[in-house]
Amino acid sequence: MDLNSQETIKRLADEHGPDHLLVILGAPDPESAEIAAETVVLGDPTYAGALAEAQLGLSVYHVLEDEFRSQIADDVWEDQIGVMADVLEAEEISAAVRAMRERKGEGA
Amino acid sequence: MFEGKQIIVLGERDGIAGPAIAACVKSAGGHVAYTSTECFV
């Protein structure tokens, strides 16, 4: 994950508390979704950024998960996400992020 | 899902970009605290 993003997430967690943050991912495949989710749940696996060894345990979802999709009006979804929802491997991506949520004791 | 939360949007260039996700969140009444579009090469 981008180092600037890691620094900002750490600052927001310090300011608002981890329980008040929600991370939404737009990763293109299960592997990158898993790494991004791991970074905000268990810490940066590459030990390169501000979230190294920071087990924030943040709530994290991918855009294509039903929990997020169900919150968005159909017309907005079509305008903003549209065909990408059909192109990406939604089921595999969702499973990867869900698995990471379960590692912090949350999720379906 | 969004109530009382600060939303962090981590989009990706090859997936779904940050501003598109942020627009969805805002349309549903969520408060976006940070948006990025990352690029893995």
Backbone of each chain as nested JSON, in Angstrom:
{
  "chains": [
    {"id": "A", "residues": [
      {"number": 1, "name": "MET", "atoms": {"N": [0.841, -1.196, 0.0], "CA": [0.0, 0.0, 0.0], "C": [0.876, 1.246, 0.0]}},
      {"number": 2, "name": "ASP", "atoms": {"N": [0.43, 2.252, -0.699], "CA": [1.134, 3.525, -0.784], "C": [1.498, 4.044, 0.612]}},
      {"number": 3, "name": "LEU", "atoms": {"N": [2.743, 4.531, 0.749], "CA": [3.214, 4.96, 2.067], "C": [2.438, 6.161, 2.593]}},
      {"number": 4, "name": "ASN", "atoms": {"N": [2.061, 7.07, 1.691], "CA": [1.264, 8.226, 2.125], "C": [-0.095, 7.793, 2.67]}},
      {"number": 5, "name": "SER", "atoms": {"N": [-0.687, 6.799, 2.008], "CA": [-1.98, 6.297, 2.487], "C": [-1.833, 5.696, 3.877]}},
      {"number": 6, "name": "GLN", "atoms": {"N": [-0.762, 4.952, 4.081], "CA": [-0.549, 4.338, 5.394], "C": [-0.415, 5.398, 6.479]}},
      {"number": 7, "name": "GLU", "atoms": {"N": [0.322, 6.455, 6.182], "CA": [0.495, 7.519, 7.172], "C": [-0.835, 8.193, 7.49]}},
      {"number": 8, "name": "THR", "atoms": {"N": [-1.637, 8.416, 6.441], "CA": [-2.925, 9.076, 6.65], "C": [-3.863, 8.188, 7.461]}},
      {"number": 9, "name": "ILE", "atoms": {"N": [-3.891, 6.892, 7.147], "CA": [-4.752, 5.969, 7.892], "C": [-4.349, 5.922, 9.362]}},
      {"number": 10, "name": "LYS", "atoms": {"N": [-3.053, 5.895, 9.612], "CA": [-2.592, 5.87, 11.009], "C": [-3.016, 7.146, 11.734]}},
      {"number": 11, "name": "ARG", "atoms": {"N": [-2.895, 8.279, 11.041], "CA": [-3.293, 9.549, 11.665], "C": [-4.792, 9.567, 11.962]}},
      {"number": 12, "name": "LEU", "atoms": {"N": [-5.593, 9.1, 10.996], "CA": [-7.04, 9.075, 11.198], "C": [-7.426, 8.136, 12.343]}},
      {"number": 13, "name": "ALA", "atoms": {"N": [-6.708, 7.018, 12.453], "CA": [-6.984, 6.082, 13.546], "C": [-6.651, 6.715, 14.896]}},
      {"number": 14, "name": "ASP", "atoms": {"N": [-5.574, 7.5, 14.92], "CA": [-5.204, 8.188, 16.161], "C": [-6.232, 9.263, 16.515]}},
      {"number": 15, "name": "GLU", "atoms": {"N": [-6.728, 9.955, 15.481], "CA": [-7.654, 11.067, 15.712], "C": [-9.053, 10.591, 16.094]}},
      {"number": 16, "name": "HIS", "atoms": {"N": [-9.547, 9.601, 15.37], "CA": [-10.958, 9.212, 15.518], "C": [-11.15, 7.903, 16.269]}},
      {"number": 17, "name": "GLY", "atoms": {"N": [-10.092, 7.104, 16.366], "CA": [-10.217, 5.776, 16.945], "C": [-10.538, 4.757, 15.864]}},
      {"number": 18, "name": "PRO", "atoms": {"N": [-9.912, 3.595, 15.906], "CA": [-10.109, 2.577, 14.865], "C": [-11.572, 2.164, 14.689]}},
      {"number": 19, "name": "ASP", "atoms": {"N": [-12.356, 2.179, 15.746], "CA": [-13.752, 1.741, 15.655], "C": [-14.609, 2.685, 14.824]}},
      {"number": 20, "name": "HIS", "atoms": {"N": [-14.109, 3.893, 14.593], "CA": [-14.891, 4.881, 13.843], "C": [-14.438, 5.006, 12.397]}},
      {"number": 21, "name": "LEU", "atoms": {"N": [-13.576, 4.105, 11.963], "CA": [-13.101, 4.129, 10.579], "C": [-13.66, 2.941, 9.805]}},
      {"number": 22, "name": "LEU", "atoms": {"N": [-13.89, 3.146, 8.527], "CA": [-14.342, 2.081, 7.63], "C": [-13.565, 2.227, 6.327]}},
      {"number": 23, "name": "VAL", "atoms": {"N": [-12.904, 1.16, 5.902], "CA": [-12.079, 1.193, 4.703], "C": [-12.812, 0.496, 3.563]}},
      {"number": 24, "name": "ILE", "atoms": {"N": [-12.859, 1.161, 2.404], "CA": [-13.479, 0.58, 1.214], "C": [-12.399, 0.436, 0.137]}},
      {"number": 25, "name": "LEU", "atoms": {"N": [-12.244, -0.775, -0.388], "CA": [-11.198, -1.07, -1.365], "C": [-11.752, -1.147, -2.788]}},
      {"number": 26, "name": "GLY", "atoms": {"N": [-10.887, -0.788, -3.757], "CA": [-11.248, -0.933, -5.164], "C": [-10.248, -1.791, -5.908]}},
      {"number": 27, "name": "ALA", "atoms": {"N": [-9.592, -2.693, -5.194], "CA": [-8.524, -3.515, -5.775], "C": [-9.044, -4.368, -6.938]}},
      {"number": 28, "name": "PRO", "atoms": {"N": [-8.175, -4.612, -7.944], "CA": [-8.613, -5.305, -9.156], "C": [-8.597, -6.832, -9.08]}},
      {"number": 29, "name": "ASP", "atoms": {"N": [-7.953, -7.406, -8.054], "CA": [-7.865, -8.866, -7.989], "C": [-7.789, -9.315, -6.526]}},
      {"number": 30, "name": "PRO", "atoms": {"N": [-7.993, -10.617, -6.287], "CA": [-8.009, -11.111, -4.897], "C": [-6.697, -10.882, -4.169]}},
      {"number": 31, "name": "GLU", "atoms": {"N": [-5.583, -10.995, -4.873], "CA": [-4.284, -10.869, -4.212], "C": [-4.058, -9.456, -3.675]}},
      {"number": 32, "name": "SER", "atoms": {"N": [-4.306, -8.461, -4.535], "CA": [-4.079, -7.088, -4.071], "C": [-5.128, -6.677, -3.041]}},
      {"number": 33, "name": "ALA", "atoms": {"N": [-6.349, -7.206, -3.154], "CA": [-7.378, -6.916, -2.149], "C": [-6.973, -7.478, -0.798]}},
      {"number": 34, "name": "GLU", "atoms": {"N": [-6.409, -8.685, -0.814], "CA": [-6.0, -9.315, 0.439], "C": [-4.868, -8.539, 1.108]}},
      {"number": 35, "name": "ILE", "atoms": {"N": [-3.903, -8.093, 0.299], "CA": [-2.77, -7.342, 0.865], "C": [-3.262, -6.022, 1.464]}},
      {"number": 36, "name": "ALA", "atoms": {"N": [-4.143, -5.334, 0.755], "CA": [-4.657, -4.059, 1.268], "C": [-5.455, -4.284, 2.549]}},
      {"number": 37, "name": "ALA", "atoms": {"N": [-6.295, -5.327, 2.555], "CA": [-7.09, -5.617, 3.751], "C": [-6.191, -6.006, 4.916]}},
      {"number": 38, "name": "GLU", "atoms": {"N": [-5.187, -6.827, 4.629], "CA": [-4.259, -7.232, 5.689], "C": [-3.566, -6.024, 6.303]}},
      {"number": 39, "name": "THR", "atoms": {"N": [-3.217, -5.068, 5.444], "CA": [-2.495, -3.889, 5.924], "C": [-3.309, -3.101, 6.947]}},
      {"number": 40, "name": "VAL", "atoms": {"N": [-4.614, -2.992, 6.731], "CA": [-5.427, -2.187, 7.656], "C": [-5.995, -3.01, 8.813]}},
      {"number": 41, "name": "VAL", "atoms": {"N": [-5.863, -4.335, 8.732], "CA": [-6.346, -5.177, 9.832], "C": [-5.188, -5.605, 10.737]}},
      {"number": 42, "name": "LEU", "atoms": {"N": [-4.17, -6.192, 10.123], "CA": [-3.074, -6.788, 10.894], "C": [-1.778, -5.988, 10.841]}},
      {"number": 43, "name": "GLY", "atoms": {"N": [-1.685, -5.047, 9.876], "CA": [-0.459, -4.27, 9.718], "C": [0.175, -4.529, 8.365]}},
      {"number": 44, "name": "ASP", "atoms": {"N": [1.079, -3.649, 7.97], "CA": [1.729, -3.736, 6.667], "C": [2.609, -4.979, 6.578]}},
      {"number": 45, "name": "PRO", "atoms": {"N": [2.26, -5.957, 5.713], "CA": [3.047, -7.19, 5.631], "C": [4.442, -6.981, 5.045]}},
      {"number": 46, "name": "THR", "atoms": {"N": [4.664, -5.827, 4.404], "CA": [5.982, -5.56, 3.835], "C": [6.875, -4.796, 4.823]}},
      {"number": 47, "name": "TYR", "atoms": {"N": [6.315, -4.394, 5.934], "CA": [7.053, -3.645, 6.964], "C": [7.693, -2.376, 6.412]}},
      {"number": 48, "name": "ALA", "atoms": {"N": [7.091, -1.792, 5.384], "CA": [7.669, -0.613, 4.745], "C": [7.032, 0.69, 5.22]}},
      {"number": 49, "name": "GLY", "atoms": {"N": [5.795, 0.624, 5.671], "CA": [5.064, 1.856, 5.935], "C": [4.701, 2.059, 7.4]}},
      {"number": 50, "name": "ALA", "atoms": {"N": [3.924, 3.118, 7.619], "CA": [3.543, 3.508, 8.977], "C": [2.68, 2.461, 9.672]}},
      {"number": 51, "name": "LEU", "atoms": {"N": [2.063, 1.577, 8.89], "CA": [1.189, 0.564, 9.497], "C": [1.921, -0.751, 9.8]}},
      {"number": 52, "name": "ALA", "atoms": {"N": [3.238, -0.787, 9.593], "CA": [4.01, -1.968, 9.973], "C": [3.822, -2.225, 11.463]}},
      {"number": 53, "name": "GLU", "atoms": {"N": [3.428, -3.44, 11.802], "CA": [3.196, -3.849, 13.191], "C": [2.111, -3.032, 13.879]}},
      {"number": 54, "name": "ALA", "atoms": {"N": [1.264, -2.343, 13.099], "CA": [0.124, -1.606, 13.661], "C": [-1.135, -2.427, 13.405]}},
      {"number": 55, "name": "GLN", "atoms": {"N": [-1.544, -3.168, 14.403], "CA": [-2.73, -4.021, 14.236], "C": [-3.984, -3.222, 14.561]}},
      {"number": 56, "name": "LEU", "atoms": {"N": [-4.384, -2.398, 13.586], "CA": [-5.509, -1.501, 13.822], "C": [-6.842, -2.238, 13.85]}},
      {"number": 57, "name": "GLY", "atoms": {"N": [-6.931, -3.359, 13.152], "CA": [-8.188, -4.117, 13.14], "C": [-9.34, -3.334, 12.551]}},
      {"number": 58, "name": "LEU", "atoms": {"N": [-9.08, -2.563, 11.514], "CA": [-10.14, -1.729, 10.932], "C": [-11.184, -2.578, 10.199]}},
      {"number": 59, "name": "SER", "atoms": {"N": [-12.403, -2.06, 10.148], "CA": [-13.438, -2.68, 9.32], "C": [-13.101, -2.408, 7.866]}},
      {"number": 60, "name": "VAL", "atoms": {"N": [-13.134, -3.437, 7.033], "CA": [-12.731, -3.272, 5.632], "C": [-13.634, -4.097, 4.718]}},
      {"number": 61, "name": "TYR", "atoms": {"N": [-14.061, -3.462, 3.64], "CA": [-14.896, -4.122, 2.634], "C": [-14.388, -3.739, 1.253]}},
      {"number": 62, "name": "HIS", "atoms": {"N": [-14.646, -4.599, 0.274], "CA": [-14.394, -4.258, -1.117], "C": [-15.68, -3.712, -1.719]}},
      {"number": 63, "name": "VAL", "atoms": {"N": [-15.522, -2.827, -2.681], "CA": [-16.674, -2.215, -3.352], "C": [-17.668, -3.269, -3.857]}},
      {"number": 64, "name": "LEU", "atoms": {"N": [-17.145, -4.388, -4.334], "CA": [-18.013, -5.374, -4.981], "C": [-18.701, -6.325, -4.009]}},
      {"number": 65, "name": "GLU", "atoms": {"N": [-18.422, -6.184, -2.715], "CA": [-19.113, -7.036, -1.743], "C": [-20.563, -6.579, -1.591]}},
      {"number": 66, "name": "ASP", "atoms": {"N": [-21.432, -7.534, -1.349], "CA": [-22.863, -7.24, -1.243], "C": [-23.159, -6.21, -0.155]}},
      {"number": 67, "name": "GLU", "atoms": {"N": [-22.388, -6.257, 0.939], "CA": [-22.629, -5.33, 2.05], "C": [-22.51, -3.878, 1.594]}},
      {"number": 68, "name": "PHE", "atoms": {"N": [-21.546, -3.618, 0.699], "CA": [-21.376, -2.255, 0.178], "C": [-22.365, -1.978, -0.947]}},
      {"number": 69, "name": "ARG", "atoms": {"N": [-22.452, -2.901, -1.888], "CA": [-23.322, -2.713, -3.058], "C": [-24.754, -2.387, -2.646]}},
      {"number": 70, "name": "SER", "atoms": {"N": [-25.22, -3.042, -1.591], "CA": [-26.615, -2.877, -1.178], "C": [-26.909, -1.481, -0.634]}},
      {"number": 71, "name": "GLN", "atoms": {"N": [-25.847, -0.722, -0.324], "CA": [-26.026, 0.634, 0.216], "C": [-26.173, 1.68, -0.886]}},
      {"number": 72, "name": "ILE", "atoms": {"N": [-25.862, 1.297, -2.126], "CA": [-25.745, 2.278, -3.203], "C": [-26.929, 2.187, -4.165]}},
      {"number": 73, "name": "ALA", "atoms": {"N": [-27.49, 3.342, -4.503], "CA": [-28.612, 3.381, -5.445], "C": [-28.173, 2.854, -6.81]}},
      {"number": 74, "name": "ASP", "atoms": {"N": [-29.083, 2.2, -7.5], "CA": [-28.741, 1.553, -8.772], "C": [-28.18, 2.534, -9.802]}},
      {"number": 75, "name": "ASP", "atoms": {"N": [-28.759, 3.728, -9.9], "CA": [-28.292, 4.669, -10.923], "C": [-26.876, 5.163, -10.619]}},
      {"number": 76, "name": "VAL", "atoms": {"N": [-26.59, 5.396, -9.344], "CA": [-25.245, 5.822, -8.946], "C": [-24.255, 4.69, -9.225]}},
      {"number": 77, "name": "TRP", "atoms": {"N": [-24.664, 3.482, -8.897], "CA": [-23.795, 2.312, -9.128], "C": [-23.45, 2.182, -10.607]}},
      {"number": 78, "name": "GLU", "atoms": {"N": [-24.43, 2.314, -11.45], "CA": [-24.187, 2.186, -12.885], "C": [-23.267, 3.281, -13.395]}},
      {"number": 79, "name": "ASP", "atoms": {"N": [-23.476, 4.519, -12.907], "CA": [-22.654, 5.65, -13.348], "C": [-21.205, 5.507, -12.899]}},
      {"number": 80, "name": "GLN", "atoms": {"N": [-21.002, 5.081, -11.663], "CA": [-19.664, 5.114, -11.069], "C": [-18.894, 3.805, -11.216]}},
      {"number": 81, "name": "ILE", "atoms": {"N": [-19.572, 2.708, -11.092], "CA": [-18.893, 1.401, -11.105], "C": [-19.132, 0.703, -12.437]}},
      {"number": 82, "name": "GLY", "atoms": {"N": [-20.377, 0.62, -12.831], "CA": [-20.757, 0.139, -14.154], "C": [-20.153, -1.203, -14.515]}},
      {"number": 83, "name": "VAL", "atoms": {"N": [-19.505, -1.225, -15.67], "CA": [-19.041, -2.477, -16.254], "C": [-17.92, -3.124, -15.438]}},
      {"number": 84, "name": "MET", "atoms": {"N": [-17.209, -2.322, -14.621], "CA": [-16.121, -2.906, -13.836], "C": [-16.621, -3.995, -12.893]}},
      {"number": 85, "name": "ALA", "atoms": {"N": [-17.857, -3.868, -12.466], "CA": [-18.424, -4.89, -11.58], "C": [-18.527, -6.232, -12.293]}},
      {"number": 86, "name": "ASP", "atoms": {"N": [-18.658, -6.204, -13.618], "CA": [-18.76, -7.451, -14.381], "C": [-17.392, -7.979, -14.793]}},
      {"number": 87, "name": "VAL", "atoms": {"N": [-16.428, -7.073, -14.907], "CA": [-15.103, -7.454, -15.385], "C": [-14.266, -8.111, -14.281]}},
      {"number": 88, "name": "LEU", "atoms": {"N": [-14.382, -7.58, -13.063], "CA": [-13.54, -8.073, -11.97], "C": [-14.114, -9.353, -11.369]}},
      {"number": 89, "name": "GLU", "atoms": {"N": [-13.248, -10.121, -10.705], "CA": [-13.649, -11.392, -10.094], "C": [-14.272, -11.123, -8.72]}},
      {"number": 90, "name": "ALA", "atoms": {"N": [-15.531, -10.695, -8.74], "CA": [-16.177, -10.227, -7.511], "C": [-16.194, -11.294, -6.421]}},
      {"number": 91, "name": "GLU", "atoms": {"N": [-16.519, -12.513, -6.788], "CA": [-16.656, -13.561, -5.775], "C": [-15.315, -13.856, -5.089]}},
      {"number": 92, "name": "GLU", "atoms": {"N": [-14.264, -13.964, -5.891], "CA": [-12.948, -14.271, -5.332], "C": [-12.412, -13.101, -4.504]}},
      {"number": 93, "name": "ILE", "atoms": {"N": [-12.616, -11.891, -5.019], "CA": [-12.173, -10.703, -4.287], "C": [-12.911, -10.603, -2.953]}},
      {"number": 94, "name": "SER", "atoms": {"N": [-14.216, -10.813, -2.99], "CA": [-15.025, -10.739, -1.768], "C": [-14.566, -11.762, -0.744]}},
      {"number": 95, "name": "ALA", "atoms": {"N": [-14.267, -12.963, -1.204], "CA": [-13.829, -14.028, -0.294], "C": [-12.513, -13.662, 0.379]}},
      {"number": 96, "name": "ALA", "atoms": {"N": [-11.618, -13.033, -0.385], "CA": [-10.317, -12.665, 0.168], "C": [-10.462, -11.623, 1.271]}},
      {"number": 97, "name": "VAL", "atoms": {"N": [-11.31, -10.617, 1.038], "CA": [-11.48, -9.555, 2.03], "C": [-12.267, -10.079, 3.235]}},
      {"number": 98, "name": "ARG", "atoms": {"N": [-13.276, -10.923, 2.96], "CA": [-14.057, -11.507, 4.055], "C": [-13.161, -12.343, 4.977]}},
      {"number": 99, "name": "ALA", "atoms": {"N": [-12.245, -13.082, 4.37], "CA": [-11.343, -13.921, 5.158], "C": [-10.483, -13.07, 6.084]}},
      {"number": 100, "name": "MET", "atoms": {"N": [-10.068, -11.905, 5.602], "CA": [-9.255, -11.036, 6.432], "C": [-10.087, -10.434, 7.572]}},
      {"number": 101, "name": "ARG", "atoms": {"N": [-11.358, -10.113, 7.298], "CA": [-12.237, -9.627, 8.381], "C": [-12.398, -10.699, 9.453]}},
      {"number": 102, "name": "GLU", "atoms": {"N": [-12.523, -11.918, 9.009], "CA": [-12.725, -13.01, 9.968], "C": [-11.499, -13.209, 10.85]}},
      {"number": 103, "name": "ARG", "atoms": {"N": [-10.345, -12.839, 10.319], "CA": [-9.123, -12.977, 11.125], "C": [-9.109, -11.99, 12.277]}},
      {"number": 104, "name": "LYS", "atoms": {"N": [-9.941, -10.963, 12.204], "CA": [-10.041, -10.065, 13.359], "C": [-11.354, -10.283, 14.101]}},
      {"number": 105, "name": "GLY", "atoms": {"N": [-12.026, -11.384, 13.775], "CA": [-13.209, -11.758, 14.527], "C": [-14.457, -11.018, 14.137]}},
      {"number": 106, "name": "GLU", "atoms": {"N": [-14.515, -10.582, 12.866], "CA": [-15.689, -9.848, 12.399], "C": [-16.099, -10.404, 11.052]}},
      {"number": 107, "name": "GLY", "atoms": {"N": [-17.337, -10.184, 10.666], "CA": [-17.761, -10.536, 9.317], "C": [-18.617, -11.781, 9.283]}},
      {"number": 108, "name": "ALA", "atoms": {"N": [-19.081, -12.117, 8.061], "CA": [-20.02, -13.221, 7.901], "C": [-19.322, -14.561, 8.055]}}
    ]},
    {"id": "B", "residues": [
      {"number": 1, "name": "MET", "atoms": {"N": [-24.316, 1.09, 7.515], "CA": [-22.904, 0.768, 7.308], "C": [-21.993, 1.988, 7.474]}},
      {"number": 2, "name": "PHE", "atoms": {"N": [-22.467, 3.164, 7.015], "CA": [-21.63, 4.366, 7.02], "C": [-21.858, 5.27, 8.229]}},
      {"number": 3, "name": "GLU", "atoms": {"N": [-22.921, 5.021, 8.965], "CA": [-23.309, 5.94, 10.033], "C": [-22.24, 6.037, 11.124]}},
      {"number": 4, "name": "GLY", "atoms": {"N": [-21.848, 7.271, 11.42], "CA": [-20.866, 7.493, 12.472], "C": [-19.454, 7.091, 12.106]}},
      {"number": 5, "name": "LYS", "atoms": {"N": [-19.213, 6.816, 10.821], "CA": [-17.898, 6.35, 10.393], "C": [-17.191, 7.403, 9.531]}},
      {"number": 6, "name": "GLN", "atoms": {"N": [-15.888, 7.434, 9.666], "CA": [-15.035, 8.16, 8.729], "C": [-14.607, 7.134, 7.678]}},
      {"number": 7, "name": "ILE", "atoms": {"N": [-14.919, 7.412, 6.417], "CA": [-14.671, 6.422, 5.377], "C": [-13.324, 6.674, 4.705]}},
      {"number": 8, "name": "ILE", "atoms": {"N": [-12.52, 5.631, 4.61], "CA": [-11.229, 5.685, 3.919], "C": [-11.384, 4.915, 2.612]}},
      {"number": 9, "name": "VAL", "atoms": {"N": [-11.199, 5.606, 1.495], "CA": [-11.378, 4.993, 0.184], "C": [-10.016, 4.71, -0.443]}},
      {"number": 10, "name": "LEU", "atoms": {"N": [-9.743, 3.436, -0.696], "CA": [-8.472, 3.044, -1.313], "C": [-8.768, 2.406, -2.662]}},
      {"number": 11, "name": "GLY", "atoms": {"N": [-8.928, 3.251, -3.677], "CA": [-9.176, 2.756, -5.022], "C": [-7.895, 2.317, -5.685]}},
      {"number": 12, "name": "GLU", "atoms": {"N": [-8.046, 1.683, -6.844], "CA": [-6.863, 1.302, -7.624], "C": [-7.105, 1.58, -9.095]}},
      {"number": 13, "name": "ARG", "atoms": {"N": [-6.04, 1.985, -9.769], "CA": [-6.168, 2.375, -11.167], "C": [-6.664, 1.224, -12.034]}},
      {"number": 14, "name": "ASP", "atoms": {"N": [-6.173, 0.016, -11.775], "CA": [-6.566, -1.128, -12.59], "C": [-7.854, -1.793, -12.111]}},
      {"number": 15, "name": "GLY", "atoms": {"N": [-8.376, -1.301, -11.006], "CA": [-9.627, -1.834, -10.493], "C": [-10.692, -0.75, -10.55]}},
      {"number": 16, "name": "ILE", "atoms": {"N": [-11.106, -0.29, -9.399], "CA": [-12.09, 0.79, -9.33], "C": [-11.427, 1.99, -8.663]}},
      {"number": 17, "name": "ALA", "atoms": {"N": [-11.452, 3.125, -9.35], "CA": [-10.734, 4.316, -8.906], "C": [-11.375, 4.936, -7.66]}},
      {"number": 18, "name": "GLY", "atoms": {"N": [-10.537, 5.606, -6.883], "CA": [-10.988, 6.221, -5.645], "C": [-12.175, 7.165, -5.791]}},
      {"number": 19, "name": "PRO", "atoms": {"N": [-12.13, 8.102, -6.746], "CA": [-13.251, 9.056, -6.859], "C": [-14.591, 8.379, -7.154]}},
      {"number": 20, "name": "ALA", "atoms": {"N": [-14.584, 7.282, -7.897], "CA": [-15.832, 6.572, -8.194], "C": [-16.409, 5.959, -6.924]}},
      {"number": 21, "name": "ILE", "atoms": {"N": [-15.522, 5.376, -6.104], "CA": [-15.972, 4.798, -4.833], "C": [-16.476, 5.902, -3.907]}},
      {"number": 22, "name": "ALA", "atoms": {"N": [-15.713, 7.002, -3.864], "CA": [-16.098, 8.112, -2.992], "C": [-17.469, 8.665, -3.383]}},
      {"number": 23, "name": "ALA", "atoms": {"N": [-17.739, 8.732, -4.683], "CA": [-19.045, 9.235, -5.139], "C": [-20.166, 8.315, -4.649]}},
      {"number": 24, "name": "CYS", "atoms": {"N": [-19.923, 7.023, -4.672], "CA": [-20.92, 6.066, -4.16], "C": [-21.162, 6.283, -2.668]}},
      {"number": 25, "name": "VAL", "atoms": {"N": [-20.071, 6.413, -1.921], "CA": [-20.186, 6.581, -0.472], "C": [-20.958, 7.857, -0.14]}},
      {"number": 26, "name": "LYS", "atoms": {"N": [-20.59, 8.946, -0.814], "CA": [-21.254, 10.237, -0.54], "C": [-22.725, 10.178, -0.896]}},
      {"number": 27, "name": "SER", "atoms": {"N": [-23.052, 9.489, -1.988], "CA": [-24.455, 9.398, -2.408], "C": [-25.3, 8.658, -1.382]}},
      {"number": 28, "name": "ALA", "atoms": {"N": [-24.648, 7.81, -0.596], "CA": [-25.364, 7.04, 0.424], "C": [-25.276, 7.707, 1.801]}},
      {"number": 29, "name": "GLY", "atoms": {"N": [-24.744, 8.942, 1.828], "CA": [-24.71, 9.696, 3.072], "C": [-23.466, 9.484, 3.912]}},
      {"number": 30, "name": "GLY", "atoms": {"N": [-22.472, 8.789, 3.365], "CA": [-21.249, 8.546, 4.125], "C": [-20.3, 9.725, 4.078]}},
      {"number": 31, "name": "HIS", "atoms": {"N": [-19.438, 9.829, 5.092], "CA": [-18.45, 10.901, 5.155], "C": [-17.085, 10.364, 4.76]}},
      {"number": 32, "name": "VAL", "atoms": {"N": [-16.585, 10.848, 3.626], "CA": [-15.29, 10.381, 3.121], "C": [-14.175, 11.215, 3.739]}},
      {"number": 33, "name": "ALA", "atoms": {"N": [-13.297, 10.563, 4.501], "CA": [-12.201, 11.26, 5.161], "C": [-10.938, 11.252, 4.316]}},
      {"number": 34, "name": "TYR", "atoms": {"N": [-10.814, 10.263, 3.427], "CA": [-9.588, 10.147, 2.626], "C": [-9.885, 9.322, 1.381]}},
      {"number": 35, "name": "THR", "atoms": {"N": [-9.357, 9.783, 0.256], "CA": [-9.53, 9.051, -1.001], "C": [-8.188, 8.944, -1.706]}},
      {"number": 36, "name": "SER", "atoms": {"N": [-7.864, 7.754, -2.182], "CA": [-6.669, 7.615, -3.014], "C": [-6.952, 6.626, -4.136]}},
      {"number": 37, "name": "THR", "atoms": {"N": [-6.165, 6.758, -5.192], "CA": [-6.2, 5.76, -6.265], "C": [-4.777, 5.265, -6.427]}},
      {"number": 38, "name": "GLU", "atoms": {"N": [-4.545, 4.025, -6.018], "CA": [-3.198, 3.49, -6.038], "C": [-2.915, 2.802, -7.358]}},
      {"number": 39, "name": "CYS", "atoms": {"N": [-1.635, 2.578, -7.6], "CA": [-1.211, 1.982, -8.859], "C": [-0.104, 0.991, -8.575]}},
      {"number": 40, "name": "PHE", "atoms": {"N": [-0.397, -0.292, -8.724], "CA": [0.62, -1.317, -8.529], "C": [1.215, -1.677, -9.877]}},
      {"number": 41, "name": "VAL", "atoms": {"N": [2.531, -1.557, -9.997], "CA": [3.191, -1.91, -11.256], "C": [4.274, -2.937, -10.99]}}
    ]}
  ]
}
